[in-house]
């Protein structure tokens, strides 16, 4: 089981994408636009329950709307394997 979790965490980095629901603190902090405080908010919310989609992520983690979400998407951040869509960010407002 641990091996599967390790592979799940490493696979997104190899594929050029980073899944928010399995990314490590270090992986998230490497993304431009995510500092220590925002990363901590992501991890706290994710510990409560995984993010369902981008709408859920931007709704539950303050500071991730608009341009910041778009920048994270361009860097390969995914939520349940899916990229950001403008409608997801709009729903989060």
PDB file of N, CA, C and O in Angstrom, chain B, residues numbered from 101:
ATOM      1  N   UNK B 101       0.819  -1.194   0.000  1.00  0.00           N
ATOM      2  CA  UNK B 101       0.000   0.000   0.000  1.00  0.00           C
ATOM      3  C   UNK B 101       0.862   1.256   0.000  1.00  0.00           C
ATOM      4  O   UNK B 101       0.591   2.198  -0.745  1.00  0.00           O
ATOM      5  N   UNK B 102       1.898   1.270   0.834  1.00  0.00           N
ATOM      6  CA  UNK B 102       2.787   2.437   0.874  1.00  0.00           C
ATOM      7  C   UNK B 102       3.440   2.671  -0.469  1.00  0.00           C
ATOM      8  O   UNK B 102       3.616   3.813  -0.893  1.00  0.00           O
ATOM      9  N   UNK B 103       3.803   1.577  -1.145  1.00  0.00           N
ATOM     10  CA  UNK B 103       4.435   1.712  -2.456  1.00  0.00           C
ATOM     11  C   UNK B 103       3.478   2.360  -3.442  1.00  0.00           C
ATOM     12  O   UNK B 103       3.896   3.187  -4.253  1.00  0.00           O
ATOM     13  N   UNK B 104       2.204   2.002  -3.388  1.00  0.00           N
ATOM     14  CA  UNK B 104       1.215   2.603  -4.279  1.00  0.00           C
ATOM     15  C   UNK B 104       1.063   4.098  -4.004  1.00  0.00           C
ATOM     16  O   UNK B 104       0.958   4.893  -4.938  1.00  0.00           O
ATOM     17  N   UNK B 105       1.050   4.477  -2.741  1.00  0.00           N
ATOM     18  CA  UNK B 105       0.949   5.892  -2.397  1.00  0.00           C
ATOM     19  C   UNK B 105       2.172   6.659  -2.876  1.00  0.00           C
ATOM     20  O   UNK B 105       2.051   7.779  -3.373  1.00  0.00           O
ATOM     21  N   UNK B 106       3.335   6.066  -2.730  1.00  0.00           N
ATOM     22  CA  UNK B 106       4.559   6.699  -3.203  1.00  0.00           C
ATOM     23  C   UNK B 106       4.518   6.873  -4.710  1.00  0.00           C
ATOM     24  O   UNK B 106       4.852   7.943  -5.220  1.00  0.00           O
ATOM     25  N   UNK B 107       4.116   5.843  -5.423  1.00  0.00           N
ATOM     26  CA  UNK B 107       4.014   5.931  -6.879  1.00  0.00           C
ATOM     27  C   UNK B 107       2.985   6.968  -7.301  1.00  0.00           C
ATOM     28  O   UNK B 107       3.202   7.698  -8.269  1.00  0.00           O
ATOM     29  N   UNK B 108       1.872   7.041  -6.590  1.00  0.00           N
ATOM     30  CA  UNK B 108       0.837   8.026  -6.913  1.00  0.00           C
ATOM     31  C   UNK B 108       1.358   9.437  -6.717  1.00  0.00           C
ATOM     32  O   UNK B 108       0.996  10.341  -7.470  1.00  0.00           O
ATOM     33  N   UNK B 109       2.200   9.636  -5.720  1.00  0.00           N
ATOM     34  CA  UNK B 109       2.761  10.966  -5.468  1.00  0.00           C
ATOM     35  C   UNK B 109       3.813  11.330  -6.497  1.00  0.00           C
ATOM     36  O   UNK B 109       3.944  12.499  -6.858  1.00  0.00           O
ATOM     37  N   UNK B 110       4.565  10.347  -6.977  1.00  0.00           N
ATOM     38  CA  UNK B 110       5.630  10.624  -7.932  1.00  0.00           C
ATOM     39  C   UNK B 110       5.153  10.679  -9.368  1.00  0.00           C
ATOM     40  O   UNK B 110       5.735  11.407 -10.172  1.00  0.00           O
ATOM     41  N   UNK B 111       4.145   9.957  -9.710  1.00  0.00           N
ATOM     42  CA  UNK B 111       3.666   9.896 -11.082  1.00  0.00           C
ATOM     43  C   UNK B 111       3.313  11.256 -11.656  1.00  0.00           C
ATOM     44  O   UNK B 111       3.696  11.532 -12.793  1.00  0.00           O
ATOM     45  N   UNK B 112       2.604  12.126 -10.938  1.00  0.00           N
ATOM     46  CA  UNK B 112       2.293  13.422 -11.520  1.00  0.00           C
ATOM     47  C   UNK B 112       3.539  14.217 -11.889  1.00  0.00           C
ATOM     48  O   UNK B 112       3.538  14.899 -12.914  1.00  0.00           O
ATOM     49  N   UNK B 113       4.590  14.154 -11.099  1.00  0.00           N
ATOM     50  CA  UNK B 113       5.805  14.896 -11.398  1.00  0.00           C
ATOM     51  C   UNK B 113       6.442  14.382 -12.681  1.00  0.00           C
ATOM     52  O   UNK B 113       6.973  15.161 -13.472  1.00  0.00           O
ATOM     53  N   UNK B 114       6.389  13.076 -12.886  1.00  0.00           N
ATOM     54  CA  UNK B 114       6.950  12.489 -14.092  1.00  0.00           C
ATOM     55  C   UNK B 114       6.110  12.880 -15.296  1.00  0.00           C
ATOM     56  O   UNK B 114       6.653  13.151 -16.367  1.00  0.00           O
ATOM     57  N   UNK B 115       4.819  12.913 -15.140  1.00  0.00           N
ATOM     58  CA  UNK B 115       3.918  13.212 -16.247  1.00  0.00           C
ATOM     59  C   UNK B 115       3.788  14.708 -16.522  1.00  0.00           C
ATOM     60  O   UNK B 115       3.103  15.090 -17.471  1.00  0.00           O
ATOM     61  N   UNK B 116       4.423  15.565 -15.722  1.00  0.00           N
ATOM     62  CA  UNK B 116       4.335  16.999 -15.933  1.00  0.00           C
ATOM     63  C   UNK B 116       3.135  17.629 -15.257  1.00  0.00           C
ATOM     64  O   UNK B 116       2.892  18.825 -15.417  1.00  0.00           O
ATOM     65  N   UNK B 117       2.391  16.855 -14.513  1.00  0.00           N
ATOM     66  CA  UNK B 117       1.230  17.363 -13.797  1.00  0.00           C
ATOM     67  C   UNK B 117       1.417  17.087 -12.311  1.00  0.00           C
ATOM     68  O   UNK B 117       2.141  16.173 -11.915  1.00  0.00           O
ATOM     69  N   UNK B 118       0.758  17.884 -11.513  1.00  0.00           N
ATOM     70  CA  UNK B 118       0.839  17.708 -10.072  1.00  0.00           C
ATOM     71  C   UNK B 118      -0.572  17.666  -9.511  1.00  0.00           C
ATOM     72  O   UNK B 118      -1.309  18.648  -9.601  1.00  0.00           O
ATOM     73  N   UNK B 119      -0.946  16.547  -8.940  1.00  0.00           N
ATOM     74  CA  UNK B 119      -2.283  16.352  -8.390  1.00  0.00           C
ATOM     75  C   UNK B 119      -2.347  16.933  -6.987  1.00  0.00           C
ATOM     76  O   UNK B 119      -1.611  16.508  -6.096  1.00  0.00           O
ATOM     77  N   UNK B 120      -3.224  17.898  -6.794  1.00  0.00           N
ATOM     78  CA  UNK B 120      -3.330  18.595  -5.511  1.00  0.00           C
ATOM     79  C   UNK B 120      -3.714  17.654  -4.374  1.00  0.00           C
ATOM     80  O   UNK B 120      -3.345  17.901  -3.226  1.00  0.00           O
ATOM     81  N   UNK B 121      -4.436  16.595  -4.663  1.00  0.00           N
ATOM     82  CA  UNK B 121      -4.890  15.686  -3.614  1.00  0.00           C
ATOM     83  C   UNK B 121      -3.827  14.699  -3.135  1.00  0.00           C
ATOM     84  O   UNK B 121      -4.049  14.009  -2.140  1.00  0.00           O
ATOM     85  N   UNK B 122      -2.685  14.609  -3.808  1.00  0.00           N
ATOM     86  CA  UNK B 122      -1.621  13.711  -3.361  1.00  0.00           C
ATOM     87  C   UNK B 122      -0.255  14.393  -3.273  1.00  0.00           C
ATOM     88  O   UNK B 122       0.708  13.790  -2.800  1.00  0.00           O
ATOM     89  N   UNK B 123      -0.168  15.621  -3.718  1.00  0.00           N
ATOM     90  CA  UNK B 123       1.113  16.334  -3.725  1.00  0.00           C
ATOM     91  C   UNK B 123       1.636  16.537  -2.306  1.00  0.00           C
ATOM     92  O   UNK B 123       0.865  16.743  -1.368  1.00  0.00           O
ATOM     93  N   UNK B 124       2.937  16.477  -2.171  1.00  0.00           N
ATOM     94  CA  UNK B 124       3.564  16.720  -0.881  1.00  0.00           C
ATOM     95  C   UNK B 124       3.665  18.223  -0.635  1.00  0.00           C
ATOM     96  O   UNK B 124       3.490  19.028  -1.550  1.00  0.00           O
ATOM     97  N   UNK B 125       3.946  18.579   0.594  1.00  0.00           N
ATOM     98  CA  UNK B 125       4.161  19.987   0.948  1.00  0.00           C
ATOM     99  C   UNK B 125       5.268  20.576   0.065  1.00  0.00           C
ATOM    100  O   UNK B 125       5.117  21.669  -0.481  1.00  0.00           O
ATOM    101  N   UNK B 126       6.360  19.858  -0.069  1.00  0.00           N
ATOM    102  CA  UNK B 126       7.496  20.347  -0.855  1.00  0.00           C
ATOM    103  C   UNK B 126       7.111  20.555  -2.323  1.00  0.00           C
ATOM    104  O   UNK B 126       7.506  21.548  -2.933  1.00  0.00           O
ATOM    105  N   UNK B 127       6.345  19.624  -2.887  1.00  0.00           N
ATOM    106  CA  UNK B 127       5.916  19.763  -4.280  1.00  0.00           C
ATOM    107  C   UNK B 127       5.035  20.994  -4.466  1.00  0.00           C
ATOM    108  O   UNK B 127       5.199  21.739  -5.433  1.00  0.00           O
ATOM    109  N   UNK B 128       4.108  21.205  -3.546  1.00  0.00           N
ATOM    110  CA  UNK B 128       3.226  22.367  -3.649  1.00  0.00           C
ATOM    111  C   UNK B 128       4.004  23.665  -3.501  1.00  0.00           C
ATOM    112  O   UNK B 128       3.762  24.618  -4.241  1.00  0.00           O
ATOM    113  N   UNK B 129       4.935  23.714  -2.554  1.00  0.00           N
ATOM    114  CA  UNK B 129       5.693  24.934  -2.319  1.00  0.00           C
ATOM    115  C   UNK B 129       6.618  25.283  -3.479  1.00  0.00           C
ATOM    116  O   UNK B 129       7.065  26.425  -3.583  1.00  0.00           O
ATOM    117  N   UNK B 130       6.911  24.333  -4.342  1.00  0.00           N
ATOM    118  CA  UNK B 130       7.736  24.606  -5.516  1.00  0.00           C
ATOM    119  C   UNK B 130       6.973  25.328  -6.613  1.00  0.00           C
ATOM    120  O   UNK B 130       7.582  25.891  -7.523  1.00  0.00           O
ATOM    121  N   UNK B 131       5.661  25.320  -6.540  1.00  0.00           N
ATOM    122  CA  UNK B 131       4.861  26.011  -7.547  1.00  0.00           C
ATOM    123  C   UNK B 131       4.942  27.516  -7.326  1.00  0.00           C
ATOM    124  O   UNK B 131       4.794  27.995  -6.201  1.00  0.00           O
ATOM    125  N   UNK B 132       5.172  28.246  -8.387  1.00  0.00           N
ATOM    126  CA  UNK B 132       5.221  29.696  -8.297  1.00  0.00           C
ATOM    127  C   UNK B 132       3.829  30.209  -7.928  1.00  0.00           C
ATOM    128  O   UNK B 132       2.836  29.858  -8.567  1.00  0.00           O
ATOM    129  N   UNK B 133       3.771  31.034  -6.899  1.00  0.00           N
ATOM    130  CA  UNK B 133       2.499  31.571  -6.453  1.00  0.00           C
ATOM    131  C   UNK B 133       1.949  30.891  -5.207  1.00  0.00           C
ATOM    132  O   UNK B 133       0.985  31.366  -4.607  1.00  0.00           O
ATOM    133  N   UNK B 134       2.566  29.774  -4.818  1.00  0.00           N
ATOM    134  CA  UNK B 134       2.152  29.104  -3.587  1.00  0.00           C
ATOM    135  C   UNK B 134       3.256  29.252  -2.560  1.00  0.00           C
ATOM    136  O   UNK B 134       4.348  28.707  -2.720  1.00  0.00           O
ATOM    137  N   UNK B 135       2.968  29.976  -1.529  1.00  0.00           N
ATOM    138  CA  UNK B 135       3.923  30.110  -0.446  1.00  0.00           C
ATOM    139  C   UNK B 135       3.594  29.144   0.671  1.00  0.00           C
ATOM    140  O   UNK B 135       2.740  28.268   0.534  1.00  0.00           O
ATOM    141  N   UNK B 136       4.282  29.321   1.764  1.00  0.00           N
ATOM    142  CA  UNK B 136       4.108  28.444   2.917  1.00  0.00           C
ATOM    143  C   UNK B 136       2.684  28.525   3.466  1.00  0.00           C
ATOM    144  O   UNK B 136       2.077  27.498   3.770  1.00  0.00           O
ATOM    145  N   UNK B 137       2.151  29.737   3.594  1.00  0.00           N
ATOM    146  CA  UNK B 137       0.817  29.913   4.191  1.00  0.00           C
ATOM    147  C   UNK B 137      -0.282  29.292   3.326  1.00  0.00           C
ATOM    148  O   UNK B 137      -1.161  28.601   3.839  1.00  0.00           O
ATOM    149  N   UNK B 138      -0.232  29.535   2.026  1.00  0.00           N
ATOM    150  CA  UNK B 138      -1.262  28.973   1.143  1.00  0.00           C
ATOM    151  C   UNK B 138      -1.148  27.457   1.077  1.00  0.00           C
ATOM    152  O   UNK B 138      -2.155  26.748   1.073  1.00  0.00           O
ATOM    153  N   UNK B 139       0.071  26.971   1.026  1.00  0.00           N
ATOM    154  CA  UNK B 139       0.275  25.526   1.025  1.00  0.00           C
ATOM    155  C   UNK B 139      -0.302  24.907   2.290  1.00  0.00           C
ATOM    156  O   UNK B 139      -0.926  23.847   2.237  1.00  0.00           O
ATOM    157  N   UNK B 140      -0.099  25.558   3.412  1.00  0.00           N
ATOM    158  CA  UNK B 140      -0.640  25.051   4.677  1.00  0.00           C
ATOM    159  C   UNK B 140      -2.168  25.004   4.634  1.00  0.00           C
ATOM    160  O   UNK B 140      -2.772  24.046   5.116  1.00  0.00           O
ATOM    161  N   UNK B 141      -2.797  26.035   4.058  1.00  0.00           N
ATOM    162  CA  UNK B 141      -4.267  26.036   3.943  1.00  0.00           C
ATOM    163  C   UNK B 141      -4.740  24.890   3.050  1.00  0.00           C
ATOM    164  O   UNK B 141      -5.749  24.248   3.343  1.00  0.00           O
ATOM    165  N   UNK B 142      -4.019  24.634   1.971  1.00  0.00           N
ATOM    166  CA  UNK B 142      -4.373  23.526   1.081  1.00  0.00           C
ATOM    167  C   UNK B 142      -4.292  22.204   1.839  1.00  0.00           C
ATOM    168  O   UNK B 142      -5.211  21.388   1.779  1.00  0.00           O
ATOM    169  N   UNK B 143      -3.199  22.002   2.543  1.00  0.00           N
ATOM    170  CA  UNK B 143      -3.010  20.744   3.270  1.00  0.00           C
ATOM    171  C   UNK B 143      -4.029  20.564   4.386  1.00  0.00           C
ATOM    172  O   UNK B 143      -4.506  19.453   4.614  1.00  0.00           O
ATOM    173  N   UNK B 144      -4.366  21.642   5.080  1.00  0.00           N
ATOM    174  CA  UNK B 144      -5.380  21.559   6.140  1.00  0.00           C
ATOM    175  C   UNK B 144      -6.736  21.161   5.568  1.00  0.00           C
ATOM    176  O   UNK B 144      -7.413  20.288   6.111  1.00  0.00           O
ATOM    177  N   UNK B 145      -7.125  21.797   4.479  1.00  0.00           N
ATOM    178  CA  UNK B 145      -8.418  21.482   3.869  1.00  0.00           C
ATOM    179  C   UNK B 145      -8.426  20.076   3.279  1.00  0.00           C
ATOM    180  O   UNK B 145      -9.418  19.356   3.389  1.00  0.00           O
ATOM    181  N   UNK B 146      -7.322  19.690   2.656  1.00  0.00           N
ATOM    182  CA  UNK B 146      -7.225  18.355   2.070  1.00  0.00           C
ATOM    183  C   UNK B 146      -7.297  17.269   3.140  1.00  0.00           C
ATOM    184  O   UNK B 146      -7.825  16.185   2.892  1.00  0.00           O
ATOM    185  N   UNK B 147      -6.767  17.558   4.330  1.00  0.00           N
ATOM    186  CA  UNK B 147      -6.827  16.586   5.427  1.00  0.00           C
ATOM    187  C   UNK B 147      -8.266  16.351   5.875  1.00  0.00           C
ATOM    188  O   UNK B 147      -8.610  15.260   6.329  1.00  0.00           O
ATOM    189  N   UNK B 148      -9.095  17.364   5.747  1.00  0.00           N
ATOM    190  CA  UNK B 148     -10.517  17.208   6.103  1.00  0.00           C
ATOM    191  C   UNK B 148     -11.226  16.306   5.115  1.00  0.00           C
ATOM    192  O   UNK B 148     -11.981  15.410   5.490  1.00  0.00           O
ATOM    193  N   UNK B 149     -10.965  16.565   3.833  1.00  0.00           N
ATOM    194  CA  UNK B 149     -11.474  15.719   2.753  1.00  0.00           C
ATOM    195  C   UNK B 149     -10.813  16.151   1.451  1.00  0.00           C
ATOM    196  O   UNK B 149     -10.509  17.332   1.278  1.00  0.00           O
ATOM    197  N   UNK B 150     -10.586  15.220   0.537  1.00  0.00           N
ATOM    198  CA  UNK B 150      -9.947  15.569  -0.741  1.00  0.00           C
ATOM    199  C   UNK B 150     -10.791  16.582  -1.518  1.00  0.00           C
ATOM    200  O   UNK B 150     -12.008  16.663  -1.349  1.00  0.00           O
ATOM    201  N   UNK B 151     -10.121  17.341  -2.363  1.00  0.00           N
ATOM    202  CA  UNK B 151     -10.824  18.300  -3.211  1.00  0.00           C
ATOM    203  C   UNK B 151     -11.519  17.556  -4.346  1.00  0.00           C
ATOM    204  O   UNK B 151     -10.940  16.665  -4.967  1.00  0.00           O
ATOM    205  N   UNK B 152     -12.759  17.932  -4.604  1.00  0.00           N
ATOM    206  CA  UNK B 152     -13.545  17.275  -5.647  1.00  0.00           C
ATOM    207  C   UNK B 152     -13.185  17.795  -7.035  1.00  0.00           C
ATOM    208  O   UNK B 152     -13.080  17.025  -7.990  1.00  0.00           O
ATOM    209  N   UNK B 153     -12.997  19.106  -7.135  1.00  0.00           N
ATOM    210  CA  UNK B 153     -12.707  19.748  -8.414  1.00  0.00           C
ATOM    211  C   UNK B 153     -12.122  21.131  -8.124  1.00  0.00           C
ATOM    212  O   UNK B 153     -11.951  21.507  -6.965  1.00  0.00           O
ATOM    213  N   UNK B 154     -11.819  21.881  -9.180  1.00  0.00           N
ATOM    214  CA  UNK B 154     -11.246  23.219  -8.987  1.00  0.00           C
ATOM    215  C   UNK B 154     -12.188  24.127  -8.215  1.00  0.00           C
ATOM    216  O   UNK B 154     -11.746  24.917  -7.379  1.00  0.00           O
ATOM    217  N   UNK B 155     -13.467  24.023  -8.485  1.00  0.00           N
ATOM    218  CA  UNK B 155     -14.450  24.837  -7.758  1.00  0.00           C
ATOM    219  C   UNK B 155     -14.323  24.597  -6.256  1.00  0.00           C
ATOM    220  O   UNK B 155     -14.310  25.543  -5.469  1.00  0.00           O
ATOM    221  N   UNK B 156     -14.232  23.357  -5.875  1.00  0.00           N
ATOM    222  CA  UNK B 156     -14.093  22.995  -4.465  1.00  0.00           C
ATOM    223  C   UNK B 156     -12.787  23.550  -3.895  1.00  0.00           C
ATOM    224  O   UNK B 156     -12.769  24.062  -2.775  1.00  0.00           O
ATOM    225  N   UNK B 157     -11.703  23.452  -4.652  1.00  0.00           N
ATOM    226  CA  UNK B 157     -10.405  23.965  -4.198  1.00  0.00           C
ATOM    227  C   UNK B 157     -10.452  25.471  -3.971  1.00  0.00           C
ATOM    228  O   UNK B 157     -10.046  25.940  -2.907  1.00  0.00           O
ATOM    229  N   UNK B 158     -10.934  26.238  -4.942  1.00  0.00           N
ATOM    230  CA  UNK B 158     -10.932  27.698  -4.784  1.00  0.00           C
ATOM    231  C   UNK B 158     -11.950  28.163  -3.750  1.00  0.00           C
ATOM    232  O   UNK B 158     -11.784  29.228  -3.155  1.00  0.00           O
ATOM    233  N   UNK B 159     -12.992  27.383  -3.531  1.00  0.00           N
ATOM    234  CA  UNK B 159     -13.989  27.729  -2.516  1.00  0.00           C
ATOM    235  C   UNK B 159     -13.433  27.533  -1.112  1.00  0.00           C
ATOM    236  O   UNK B 159     -13.690  28.341  -0.220  1.00  0.00           O
ATOM    237  N   UNK B 160     -12.678  26.469  -0.919  1.00  0.00           N
ATOM    238  CA  UNK B 160     -12.204  26.123   0.420  1.00  0.00           C
ATOM    239  C   UNK B 160     -10.851  26.729   0.794  1.00  0.00           C
ATOM    240  O   UNK B 160     -10.524  26.812   1.978  1.00  0.00           O
ATOM    241  N   UNK B 161     -10.068  27.151  -0.185  1.00  0.00           N
ATOM    242  CA  UNK B 161      -8.739  27.708   0.100  1.00  0.00           C
ATOM    243  C   UNK B 161      -8.705  29.156  -0.371  1.00  0.00           C
ATOM    244  O   UNK B 161      -8.696  29.429  -1.571  1.00  0.00           O
ATOM    245  N   UNK B 162      -8.687  30.070   0.573  1.00  0.00           N
ATOM    246  CA  UNK B 162      -8.689  31.486   0.212  1.00  0.00           C
ATOM    247  C   UNK B 162      -7.410  31.857  -0.534  1.00  0.00           C
ATOM    248  O   UNK B 162      -6.330  31.339  -0.250  1.00  0.00           O
ATOM    249  N   UNK B 163      -7.559  32.758  -1.482  1.00  0.00           N
ATOM    250  CA  UNK B 163      -6.416  33.250  -2.228  1.00  0.00           C
ATOM    251  C   UNK B 163      -6.082  32.477  -3.487  1.00  0.00           C
ATOM    252  O   UNK B 163      -5.043  32.731  -4.097  1.00  0.00           O
ATOM    253  N   UNK B 164      -6.926  31.542  -3.898  1.00  0.00           N
ATOM    254  CA  UNK B 164      -6.615  30.739  -5.085  1.00  0.00           C
ATOM    255  C   UNK B 164      -7.504  31.054  -6.289  1.00  0.00           C
ATOM    256  O   UNK B 164      -7.519  30.289  -7.254  1.00  0.00           O
ATOM    257  N   UNK B 165      -8.215  32.122  -6.251  1.00  0.00           N
ATOM    258  CA  UNK B 165      -9.104  32.442  -7.371  1.00  0.00           C
ATOM    259  C   UNK B 165      -8.369  33.197  -8.476  1.00  0.00           C
ATOM    260  O   UNK B 165      -7.246  33.666  -8.294  1.00  0.00           O
ATOM    261  N   UNK B 166      -9.025  33.299  -9.607  1.00  0.00           N
ATOM    262  CA  UNK B 166      -8.573  34.146 -10.701  1.00  0.00           C
ATOM    263  C   UNK B 166      -7.201  33.817 -11.244  1.00  0.00           C
ATOM    264  O   UNK B 166      -6.903  32.675 -11.593  1.00  0.00           O
ATOM    265  N   UNK B 167      -6.373  34.848 -11.306  1.00  0.00           N
ATOM    266  CA  UNK B 167      -5.055  34.703 -11.934  1.00  0.00           C
ATOM    267  C   UNK B 167      -4.162  33.696 -11.224  1.00  0.00           C
ATOM    268  O   UNK B 167      -3.378  32.998 -11.866  1.00  0.00           O
ATOM    269  N   UNK B 168      -4.275  33.620  -9.925  1.00  0.00           N
ATOM    270  CA  UNK B 168      -3.439  32.657  -9.198  1.00  0.00           C
ATOM    271  C   UNK B 168      -3.812  31.237  -9.605  1.00  0.00           C
ATOM    272  O   UNK B 168      -2.930  30.413  -9.840  1.00  0.00           O
ATOM    273  N   UNK B 169      -5.107  30.940  -9.691  1.00  0.00           N
ATOM    274  CA  UNK B 169      -5.544  29.609 -10.124  1.00  0.00           C
ATOM    275  C   UNK B 169      -5.078  29.335 -11.552  1.00  0.00           C
ATOM    276  O   UNK B 169      -4.633  28.229 -11.861  1.00  0.00           O
ATOM    277  N   UNK B 170      -5.180  30.332 -12.417  1.00  0.00           N
ATOM    278  CA  UNK B 170      -4.736  30.166 -13.803  1.00  0.00           C
ATOM    279  C   UNK B 170      -3.234  29.888 -13.867  1.00  0.00           C
ATOM    280  O   UNK B 170      -2.789  29.053 -14.655  1.00  0.00           O
ATOM    281  N   UNK B 171      -2.454  30.585 -13.042  1.00  0.00           N
ATOM    282  CA  UNK B 171      -1.010  30.368 -13.011  1.00  0.00           C
ATOM    283  C   UNK B 171      -0.676  28.957 -12.522  1.00  0.00           C
ATOM    284  O   UNK B 171       0.229  28.315 -13.055  1.00  0.00           O
ATOM    285  N   UNK B 172      -1.390  28.483 -11.525  1.00  0.00           N
ATOM    286  CA  UNK B 172      -1.165  27.129 -11.017  1.00  0.00           C
ATOM    287  C   UNK B 172      -1.525  26.089 -12.077  1.00  0.00           C
ATOM    288  O   UNK B 172      -0.836  25.081 -12.232  1.00  0.00           O
ATOM    289  N   UNK B 173      -2.609  26.348 -12.802  1.00  0.00           N
ATOM    290  CA  UNK B 173      -3.024  25.458 -13.880  1.00  0.00           C
ATOM    291  C   UNK B 173      -1.941  25.389 -14.961  1.00  0.00           C
ATOM    292  O   UNK B 173      -1.623  24.305 -15.450  1.00  0.00           O
ATOM    293  N   UNK B 174      -1.379  26.534 -15.333  1.00  0.00           N
ATOM    294  CA  UNK B 174      -0.327  26.565 -16.357  1.00  0.00           C
ATOM    295  C   UNK B 174       0.915  25.791 -15.912  1.00  0.00           C
ATOM    296  O   UNK B 174       1.663  25.276 -16.744  1.00  0.00           O
ATOM    297  N   UNK B 175       1.130  25.711 -14.603  1.00  0.00           N
ATOM    298  CA  UNK B 175       2.282  24.971 -14.076  1.00  0.00           C
ATOM    299  C   UNK B 175       1.995  23.476 -13.930  1.00  0.00           C
ATOM    300  O   UNK B 175       2.873  22.704 -13.543  1.00  0.00           O
ATOM    301  N   UNK B 176       0.766  23.075 -14.239  1.00  0.00           N
ATOM    302  CA  UNK B 176       0.428  21.656 -14.238  1.00  0.00           C
ATOM    303  C   UNK B 176      -0.362  21.164 -13.045  1.00  0.00           C
ATOM    304  O   UNK B 176      -0.560  19.958 -12.899  1.00  0.00           O
ATOM    305  N   UNK B 177      -0.825  22.074 -12.179  1.00  0.00           N
ATOM    306  CA  UNK B 177      -1.626  21.620 -11.037  1.00  0.00           C
ATOM    307  C   UNK B 177      -2.974  21.097 -11.537  1.00  0.00           C
ATOM    308  O   UNK B 177      -3.641  21.736 -12.351  1.00  0.00           O
ATOM    309  N   UNK B 178      -3.350  19.944 -11.042  1.00  0.00           N
ATOM    310  CA  UNK B 178      -4.613  19.308 -11.407  1.00  0.00           C
ATOM    311  C   UNK B 178      -5.404  18.996 -10.147  1.00  0.00           C
ATOM    312  O   UNK B 178      -4.836  18.812  -9.071  1.00  0.00           O
ATOM    313  N   UNK B 179      -6.727  18.939 -10.298  1.00  0.00           N
ATOM    314  CA  UNK B 179      -7.609  18.513  -9.220  1.00  0.00           C
ATOM    315  C   UNK B 179      -8.376  17.311  -9.753  1.00  0.00           C
ATOM    316  O   UNK B 179      -9.171  17.428 -10.686  1.00  0.00           O
ATOM    317  N   UNK B 180      -8.129  16.161  -9.151  1.00  0.00           N
ATOM    318  CA  UNK B 180      -8.688  14.893  -9.639  1.00  0.00           C
ATOM    319  C   UNK B 180      -8.360  14.678 -11.113  1.00  0.00           C
ATOM    320  O   UNK B 180      -9.192  14.214 -11.893  1.00  0.00           O
ATOM    321  N   UNK B 181      -7.127  15.025 -11.474  1.00  0.00           N
ATOM    322  CA  UNK B 181      -6.642  14.797 -12.834  1.00  0.00           C
ATOM    323  C   UNK B 181      -7.119  15.797 -13.862  1.00  0.00           C
ATOM    324  O   UNK B 181      -6.805  15.659 -15.045  1.00  0.00           O
ATOM    325  N   UNK B 182      -7.872  16.805 -13.440  1.00  0.00           N
ATOM    326  CA  UNK B 182      -8.453  17.734 -14.403  1.00  0.00           C
ATOM    327  C   UNK B 182      -7.826  19.124 -14.291  1.00  0.00           C
ATOM    328  O   UNK B 182      -7.532  19.597 -13.193  1.00  0.00           O
ATOM    329  N   UNK B 183      -7.626  19.768 -15.441  1.00  0.00           N
ATOM    330  CA  UNK B 183      -7.119  21.132 -15.434  1.00  0.00           C
ATOM    331  C   UNK B 183      -8.217  22.126 -15.072  1.00  0.00           C
ATOM    332  O   UNK B 183      -9.400  21.789 -15.029  1.00  0.00           O
ATOM    333  N   UNK B 184      -7.801  23.327 -14.820  1.00  0.00           N
ATOM    334  CA  UNK B 184      -8.734  24.410 -14.511  1.00  0.00           C
ATOM    335  C   UNK B 184      -9.566  24.754 -15.743  1.00  0.00           C
ATOM    336  O   UNK B 184      -9.073  24.734 -16.871  1.00  0.00           O
ATOM    337  N   UNK B 185     -10.805  25.061 -15.507  1.00  0.00           N
ATOM    338  CA  UNK B 185     -11.666  25.622 -16.545  1.00  0.00           C
ATOM    339  C   UNK B 185     -12.203  26.917 -15.970  1.00  0.00           C
ATOM    340  O   UNK B 185     -12.484  26.990 -14.773  1.00  0.00           O
ATOM    341  N   UNK B 186     -12.350  27.933 -16.792  1.00  0.00           N
ATOM    342  CA  UNK B 186     -12.783  29.255 -16.317  1.00  0.00           C
ATOM    343  C   UNK B 186     -14.067  29.161 -15.505  1.00  0.00           C
ATOM    344  O   UNK B 186     -14.226  29.876 -14.515  1.00  0.00           O
ATOM    345  N   UNK B 187     -14.973  28.301 -15.906  1.00  0.00           N
ATOM    346  CA  UNK B 187     -16.258  28.183 -15.195  1.00  0.00           C
ATOM    347  C   UNK B 187     -16.054  27.726 -13.758  1.00  0.00           C
ATOM    348  O   UNK B 187     -16.797  28.128 -12.863  1.00  0.00           O
ATOM    349  N   UNK B 188     -15.043  26.880 -13.537  1.00  0.00           N
ATOM    350  CA  UNK B 188     -14.789  26.401 -12.171  1.00  0.00           C
ATOM    351  C   UNK B 188     -14.411  27.544 -11.258  1.00  0.00           C
ATOM    352  O   UNK B 188     -14.873  27.608 -10.119  1.00  0.00           O
ATOM    353  N   UNK B 189     -13.574  28.450 -11.742  1.00  0.00           N
ATOM    354  CA  UNK B 189     -13.146  29.589 -10.919  1.00  0.00           C
ATOM    355  C   UNK B 189     -14.320  30.531 -10.700  1.00  0.00           C
ATOM    356  O   UNK B 189     -14.498  31.057  -9.601  1.00  0.00           O
ATOM    357  N   UNK B 190     -15.114  30.745 -11.726  1.00  0.00           N
ATOM    358  CA  UNK B 190     -16.279  31.631 -11.587  1.00  0.00           C
ATOM    359  C   UNK B 190     -17.261  31.100 -10.552  1.00  0.00           C
ATOM    360  O   UNK B 190     -17.819  31.877  -9.777  1.00  0.00           O
ATOM    361  N   UNK B 191     -17.482  29.781 -10.528  1.00  0.00           N
ATOM    362  CA  UNK B 191     -18.388  29.187  -9.557  1.00  0.00           C
ATOM    363  C   UNK B 191     -17.890  29.393  -8.133  1.00  0.00           C
ATOM    364  O   UNK B 191     -18.683  29.460  -7.193  1.00  0.00           O
ATOM    365  N   UNK B 192     -16.563  29.493  -7.977  1.00  0.00           N
ATOM    366  CA  UNK B 192     -15.975  29.636  -6.660  1.00  0.00           C
ATOM    367  C   UNK B 192     -16.132  31.013  -6.053  1.00  0.00           C
ATOM    368  O   UNK B 192     -15.879  31.197  -4.863  1.00  0.00           O
ATOM    369  N   UNK B 193     -16.543  31.980  -6.849  1.00  0.00           N
ATOM    370  CA  UNK B 193     -16.688  33.347  -6.345  1.00  0.00           C
ATOM    371  C   UNK B 193     -17.877  33.502  -5.465  1.00  0.00           C
ATOM    372  O   UNK B 193     -18.134  34.596  -4.963  1.00  0.00           O
TER     373      UNK B 193
END
